[in-house]
Amino acid sequence: MTAIHRARVAVASIFFVNGVVLASWVPHIPAVKSRLGAGEAALGWALLAMAAGAVLALPLAGWLIGRFGSRVMTGSAAAAFCLVMPLPVFSPSLPVLGLSLALLGALNGLLDVSMNTQAAALERAVGRPIMSSFHALFSTGGMVGAIGASAAMAAGAGDANHVITAAVLMLGVVALVAPQLLPGRSAEERPGPAFVRPSRALVGLGILAFLGLLAEGAMADWSAVYLRETLGSSLAVAATGFAAFSLAMAAGRFMGDTLVSCLGARAVLRGSGSVAAAGLGGALLISHPLAGIVGCALVGLGIANIIPVLFSAAPRAAKAEPGTALAAVATIGYGGFLSGPPLIGITGEAVGLPVALGLVSAACALVALLAGYVFGGRGQREERSEGRSSYSWAG
């Protein structure tokens, strides 16, 4: 096994661990809410602390990668993420819960940029698109973590026992694979300022990431509510909608690298946005539970490769270190993930949830429309040779 192949297995394992750890915490939120006697609003503010921690840490991640290298940062952030994951379950009060979640979110943000920097470097070394396969393993890890949590609860294992076991197992995986990551502090990973103004090319990628993550966050939080409360479906059917969304996203990511190799990133983004926009728009017009489930699946399939394609393009999009470029795109993008769910809630209360979800369809349509401009216009040229998709960018 070559060093590049070992590094690819290691990076894939880190993506998988990230998904497992996140999904191992989420199922315990109701139990923590009940134990602390928190209301919906108080819990909402505590959960927002996790997202806020991630957004605050993202710009710093690029500087840390330039200072210490993506190998050190990926291994360190992954290990710390596993160690911190049980803390929210043990939090004795809401303020402590908020602090625990802020720390967990910050580490998740650091890990997100670090492991994607490793993935982008591997993609350049391999010479063909492989980014989507890593994100597919993150989605797979999420499903495995959720199944593991469900099995533990069904077996009567306590919350504390489950999160500690999951953390220890995943920490063991990190310790096993971290030495195989690509060597850190490459020539492209140089120390620089912690906060830099992103180039026009990075802002363009960030806007597409904002729209894609807005759709992802909104569907994750509101698809089941739409099926249950607007369409009057059963709880089982409502849960099926989100399951269809998640499974389709994972499947789409496993196909993503082949699609990018054959069609190019610009065409994949255009097709992705179109499929998601048409699928959700049609489901909203038909207004039937079965159509709603199909629509959820089409949105998951459509947006599956938006973030992998954009993260793959970021290091080539400007004269900046890979970590800094990825951090810039991720910071703009995660604004969409944060704003999507409350935007749908506020709009839904004013004009109805179907109309509000139409905003998600519109966001996906904008991805399709803007992809040509961001990837193909004003000095940016797509080049494909030997099955590889690359770009030259205007600074």
C-alpha positions, 0 to 999 in steps of 0.5 A: 500500500502506497503512502498516498493510499494510506493517507486516503484511508486515513482521511476517509476514516477521519471524515467517518469519525466526524460523522459518528461523533456528531450523530452520537451526541444528537440523539441524547438532546431530548434526555439532556433537555428533560434532565435540565428542565429546559424549555424549547427557547432555552434549549434553542439558545444552548444549541445555537452556541454549538453553531456559533462556536463553529463559525467563530473558529472557522477563520482561525482554522486557516491560520492554525493550519498555516502555522502547524500544518493540516496533519497536526491540526486534523489529528489534534482536532479529531482527538479533541473532538472525541474527548469533548463530545461526552461533555454536553451529556454531563452538563449540570446546568444550561450555562455549562451546556452552552459552554460545552456545546460552544467548545464542541462546535469550535472543535468541529469547525477546526476539524472541518477545515483541517480534514478538508484541507487534507482531502484537497491535498490528496485530490491534487496528489491523486489527480482526479476528483475524490472529494465527494467520496470523503463527504459520503463517508461523513454521511455514512458515519452519521448514519452509523452513529445514529444507529449505534445510539438507537441500539444503545438506548434500545438495550437500556444503556445509559446516556453516559455509557453510550457517549463515553463508549462512542468517544473511546472507540472513535478516539482509538480510530483517530490514534490508529490513522492519524500517523498516516495522514499526509505530512503537514506543513507542505509548501502550500501551508505557510503561516499567515494572518488569522483574518484575511479579506477573501478574494472575489473568487472565494466570495463567489464560492462562499455564496454558492456554499451559503445557498447549499448549506441554507437548503441543507439546514432548512431541510434537516430541521423542517422536512419532518415538520412539513410532512407531519403538520402541513400534509397531515402524515403520520410520525412514521411517514414524517421520519421517512422524509428525513431518512430519504433526504439523508440516504439520497445525500449519502448515495449522491456523494458516493456518485459525485466523484465520477460525475465530476470526472465525467461532466466537470464541476460546473455541470455537476453544480448546475445539475445538482441545483436543478434537481433539488429545485425541481424536486422540492418545487414539484413536491410543494405543488403536488402537496401529497405525503408521497410526493413530499418524501420523493421531494426530500430525496431529490433535494438530498440527491441534488445538494449532496455534491455542492459542498464537496465540489466547492471545497475542492475548488477553494484551494485553487480559487485564489492565491492563498493557503489551502486552509485559509481558502477553505476557511473563507468559503466555509465561514460564508457557507455556514452562515447559510446553515445558521440562517436557513432554519430560522428563516424558514420558521419566520417566513412559515409563520407569516405566509405558511410553511409551503411558501417558506420551503419554496425559498429552499427551492429558490436557493437551489435554483440560484446555485444552478444559475450562478454556477456558470458565473462563478466557475465559467465567467470573468476569467475563470476557465474550466479545463478537463484532460485525462478525466480531471476537472480543473479551473483557472481563476481570476484573482 
